Amino acid sequence: MLLREGNCLPSRNYKIIMVKVFEKAKWIADKGYICKKKLSPVPSVFYRILSLNGEISHAEIHCTAMGVYDICIDGRRISEDYFAPGFTSYRHYLQYQTYDVTELLKNDSVITVTVAGGWAVGAFNYNRKSRIACDRCSLLFALEVTYKDGKKERVVSDRNWRVSEAGPLRFAEWYDGEIFDANINESNITYKRADEVKIRYNPQILPQYGLPVRVWNTLKPVSVTKNNSGKLIYDFGRNFAGVLSFKVKGKRGQKITFVHAEAVKKDGELNTAPLRTAKQTLVYICKDGEQSYSPRFTYMGFRYVSVEGVAQEDIEITGLALCSDLRETGTFECSNADLNKLNENMRWSARSNFIDIPTDCPQRDERLGWTGDISIFARTACYNYDMSVFLEKWLKDVAAEQGRGGGIPMVVPRNGHEWPAFTTACWGECCILVPWAEYLARGNVNILQDNYPVMKKFAASTKRWAGLFSLGKRRYIWKFLFQFGDWCSPVGGVMDWLKTGKWIATAYWANSCDILAKTATILGYKKDAEKYANRRRKIINAYRDMFTDGKGKLKKEFQTAYVLPLYFGMTEGEEAKLYAQNLARLVKENGSHLTTGFPSTPYLLFALADNGQKDVAFDLLLQDTYPSWLYAVKNGATTIWERYDLIDKDGNPNPDGSMNHYAFGAVCDFFYRRILGIEATTGGYKTFVVNPVMGGNITWANGSVDTPYGKIEVRWEIKDKFEIDVTVPQNTTCTLTLPSGKTQTLTGGRYSFGD
């Protein structure tokens, strides 16, 4: 049983806690084993036979590792959690876990701790770096035993432990998978005395403050076929992140190979090209008889698995979907089945990429904490899940890895990623956008206070870079040093996207200033609020004067350059109307298709619907030919794609691109805040509006969101007239706007209205 020390970080006593928990414990490893560069180490097995004296009243294990670990007592795993101690910025922080093992422990119990390379030692990122944070798999351990007579005893990691690389787990890595030999057991492992070592960094070792990774769903194959090369192809019916669990009747030395992928090609073979260098392979070497196995030190992104080396009748396979232990908070459904499917796909993609950190994808040789993806997805995530603990943990690393000049790494934790900490729009602005999204969802002022110094430092850096080599209003056009631009737009390629950087960065800068002004007001920093509000006005004027004709038309027209000023409130009155008309014209000229990339796609429908172009917004939303959100749905997607064309018109999978990449799923924010109509106006929905926007022949919508004050529920339906039911939590205030424009102010209770 994992004992959590609470969701908040100990700010003052962590040193006292550490002295108590790991007093006299030493880091131990096998100095004689050296892992080569760009390769993952063979996992280390640490071994200790206990010699306790007396009846045990209570026993706790405290443990951490450089690598990822799993503890067994007398051959029995002590926890359902995966990938402890978790992924953090190892230069700065390392978590430890505490487990109650009272019921498992005996006086002569055998404790084994397997430590695999994980993020700290194993090969990681697309450069296949290894030993990024530590040279070898290392363990820090303390067992505290209290006897029934009141006496206490401690068993700690030291040279009394044994260690070996000859255990049954012959290989473990995020990208390539696992190799497990079931014929190896305690009787044929040769151990040596463990070495006391010093780890490379000196991080603060803190009780677990993030969420554990656990199984959240199980899947059975929906079909099993045999392809032309004789491999069994298992289809689990949907894409997900996780591992297999199987039971097999095998013979000693029989090798079974499982390869995981997201799609199958027309010839029946797995489409493994998008995995790049990742093998996503599990190799299991059988012993005699019935046996079972499931990986503990890797995970895969997949829908399909090819199996070689076993007959179908001799094996039973289940899929275990993994995710950080997030509580669901939001629901949505409507009369359009395709939109419901899109929303479901988004939720599975979110789950697949919330594995201890917010990743970009769960399958290829990345699985990195790309900051731009969570920047644009945070509001959608915070509606569907209680993200507070998950995001607070990650934001702690964002703050720790902020550059001296204020920039934020494009990937957090950085962990071997070579790009410097640039001050980059959208991506770097995770330090502003993510805390703000969490504040709106939960009303936790502390997340703003804790991250405000990071926000300010980033904002100061933005101002410096924008003003570099510039005079006059050009000081408020942000293009240096590097901008991703309209990343992943369906129009053009990388160089085309990069060229749009100054339009996108300047609009994002204005938005960040707006959030900073609001944050400063909430925190009571009046002068800061005035400073950021004034800066925002100057940025807006510069955008208008440099990029438009002053009459609502861009000198260089593309959808994103209209979307961002509209959504970020940089226009008003007649100017906003003209911006929206020009945006609608571009959409129509493109056959009701979008051309927006990551930074603006979440806001496209809002920009239209909120500015007199509701019908265009719904036409765009319900478009199902390429490029569109529903093109993927119509082509069998079960998660959100990184690009809109990952299955072509003939049904062939694209050789590049992730099929489980939540960024474009941020469109679902429109479902909650406009179609359903629920939107927070102050943090934690203390005040909120319900203002449904109807269109696209949607005849009903139903949904809810858990808030700190209770659950908000909305259901509306169009029959002979418009009817709506609203549940308002106690101690909150709701402003309901009916289609006729009539408004009602509602406090705690349940209400029904017709219009």
C-alpha positions, 0 to 999 in steps of 0.5 A: 500500500502506497502511503501518500504524504499529501499533495502539497510539497513540504516547504520548510521541513523537508530536510528534517523529514529526509534526515528521519526517513533516510538516516544512515541509508546510503545510495547503493549500486553495482560499480562494476557494471557500466552501461554504454552510451546510447544504450539502456542498462540491464536492470539491477536487482538488489537483494536483502534477507531480513533478520528481524526479531519479534512480533511486528506491529507496524512496518514502512518502506521508504524508497527512491531510485535513480531509474524506476523501481519495483519492490517485492517481498517474498516474491510479491509486489508491494504496490500497484503503481508503475514507474516510481519514483516518477519523472522529475527534474533530477538536478533539482528534485527526486520523489520518494514513496512510502509503503505500509508493508506490515501485513507482508513482512515476516522476520525472515522475509526476502526483499528484492528491488529491481531498478531499471534505467527509466528516465534517469539512466536509460536511453531517452529522447530521439537522440537516444542519450543514456546516463542522462542524470546518473551513471548507473541504476542506484537505490536508496532504501529504508525499512522502519519496523516497530515491534509490539513491545515498542522497540524499533529497528531500521534496515537501510540500503548499505553494503549489506545488500547484494546486487546483480544484473543477472535477474529475469528482466534482461532489458527494459527501456521506454522505447524498445520495450522489455526482454524477460526470461522466466527461467531465471529465478532466485536460485540461479542468480549470482549476487555480489556485494552492493557498492555505496555510491554518490549520485551525480546530482544532489536533488532535494529528495521529497515525499511523493508530491505527484500522482502515481501511475496506475492501470485505469482501464482494461481492454480485450482484443476485438479481433485476432487475425493471422497475416501473410507472414504468419504473425497473429495480429491482435486489435484492441479496438482503440489506441491507448498507452499501456502494456499487455498482460498475458497468460500463456501455456509454454515450454522452456526456452520458447520465445514469444515476441510482441510488437506494438503499433498504432496502425496496420498497413494494407498488406497486414503488417504493422505500420512501425515507420512512425515509431522511428527508432523505437521498437516497442517490443516485448520478448518473453522467454517461457518456462515450462507450463502455465505462466503469466506476465505483464511489463512493469518498466516500460509502456507502449502506445498502440492499438495493434500487437503482432505476436510470434512464437505461440499458437493462438489457443495457448495465449490469452492477452489483455491490454492495461491502459496506464495513466496518472491517477487522475479524478474525472471531473467533466462530462459532455455529450450532445445529439451529434454522435461524431462530436461525441466520438471526437470528445471521447477520442480526446479523453483517451489521448489525454489519458495516454499522455498524462503519464507522470508528465504531460507528454506529446505522444506515447509511442515513438522515440519522444514521449517528452514534456513538450510545453506547447502541447499542454499550453494549448490543452490545459483548459480542456484538460482541467475541465475533464480531470482534476489536474491540480496535483499533476500540474503542480508537480510539473510546474515545479520543474518548469520553475526549476528549469527556467533559464537565467534570462527567463526562458523556458525549455521547450521540453520539461523536464529537460533531461537530455534535450539539447535545445536551450531555454528559449523565450518562445511564444506559446511553448514558453508561455506554459508558465503563464497559460497552465497556472491560469487554466488551473486557477480558473478550474479550481480557484487555487490562488496559491498556484498563481502565487507560486508561479508568479515569479516565473511568469514575471521573469518570462515576461521580462525576457519577452520584452527584452527579445521583442525590443532587440534591434527595434525602435518605436512600435517595432519594439512590441512586435515579437519575433526573436529569437525563435518561434515555432509559428503556426506549427502543424498547420495543414498548409505548407511545411516547417519553414512555412510555419516558422515564417508566421512566428511574429504574428503568432508571438505578438498576439500571444504576448498580448494575451500573456500580458492580459493574464499577468495583469489579471493575476497581479490584480488577484494577488494584490500587486496593483503596480504590476497590474497597471504595467502589464495592462499598459504593455498589452495596449501597446502590443495591440496597437503595434499589431494593428499598425504593423500587420493590418490596414487599420480597417480590420484586414491583414496585409498578409492574410492567413487564418491564424493571424485573425483567430488570435487577436479575436480570441485574445480580445485584441479587437472590439466593436467594428474592428472585431466584426471586420476581423471575423468577416475576413476570417470567415471569408478565408474559411469559406474560400478554403471550402469550410476547412481550417488551415490553423496549426497548434497555437490557434486551432483551439481558439478558431471556433470561438473567434468565429462564433463569438463575433457574429460568425456562428454558422461558419463556426459550426460548418467548420466544426462539422466538416468531415473532409480533409483537413478537419477534426471529423476527418479523423473520426470518419476514418476510424480514429480512436484518439486525436492525431498529430496531423489531419492526414494520418490515414489517406483517402484510400485508407493507407496509414501515413509513415510519419506522425503520431496517432495519439497526440492530444493538442488538436483535441483542445477544440473540445473546449468549445463543446463545454464553454459554448455548446454546453455553455458553462464558463467560469468567470472567476476562479473555481467557478465561484461565479460562472455563466451558462450561455449555450451557443446552438448550431449545426442542427444539434438538438440537445447537449448534456454535461457537468463539471465538478467544482470546489463548490459542487457539481454544475450540471446543464442539460438543454434540448430543442423540442417545440421550444428551447428547454434548459435545466441547470444545477448551481452549486451552493455559494456560487452565482450563475448568470444564465443567458437564454437564446432570446437574450433574456438573462437570469441570475441564479444561486445554489439550487436546481432550475428549469427554464423554457424560451 
